[in-house]
């Protein structure tokens, strides 16, 4: 592979590289609005634009986002551009993906002059965007618009600014990251402080002030975190094994323990190759991984810190994986791949193919790119679309509390896509409860009213309308006899509980 298209100016060559990798990553990872965490984020955006939505159980959508400007930002973007919600989210997803790769390019550009090293670095990230980060239940970037992506962009640009000693710019970028995703922003702040310390300790570095190491950036959690946990809150917590390190599989632990060793090897490589910029970054990532792992183990160990578990301290691995892939990829491009096309194909084709296959396994019943202008082929999404078009805005629905994991449902949120209220589920709503304990009693009450859903008879479904606000239900068609169901397909029936 040559040193990029040499007939182009450097700025144009960089732009072409970033845009091409962005489009490749977008197609490889897929696009699934309303899936997984979008159960909260897309619903919150829609409610901010239309406050009459979700008259029942709205706190499961709104309370978790009180500490983030994400929904406000997206709503303001939609008001300004007059784009439909679906098109605005698609545009922002592509835009922030491009910024992710632009930030990675800037970081690697400070370490290597070679176009190959820079391109290999961002291509490595593109090939593993949706890799599962150890046992944390998150990816490097989600298949929908997520505040974590925006915060990650801010953190990476802050690191690039620190490399160039632009401290005010870095501080503002970190502040933006915290405003969009406080937990990710805190990890980013930690990484940047360690980067400054590593650079000060590097022999070739000159002493410099560390404005971001000030104690004014340290904020302790509120005292409510240390109050006794209610039984309802504990029940919600138990629904999510990724909070509990004792439930992690051995390969998930390998993903937590191995990165510091790999990053240490990369740091040694940077020193051996007399590349102080690369060394400082790899050494920072190594130290960050060790320090954060120690903090995480301390937080999730003693039972008195049980309320700290939902802060998900192991999610520092998101940044660890990101820098590990970026540094390893750029080093491969510089020292091994070089101009050998066969080597590039040997490294990146299997990596991309494996992640593409994993994506299809994650969304087997859904098209890879769920674009706004395409009608849904997934039977569950067809049912959600029918509900949105044909039921009153104040209608309240009941669904199997585990409907998100039903075969063919592919983790798509009813609330986000049908735009109707629903009773609390045992997956996303239970996760919200761990972050917002005051919802625990409401969640447990609705959880108990839906126990045994898959074996219910017609009379039990009808009784639900007497004990909960639900007047509609989405049920398995085999459970529908005796119910009035104006819509049904092979996977789900939409029934009125009259």
Beta strands, then each sheet from edge to edge (+ up, - down):
strand 1: 396-399
strand 2: 421-422
strand 3: 472-475
strand 4: 484-488
strand 5: 493-496
sheet 1: 2+ 1+ 3+ 5- 4+
end
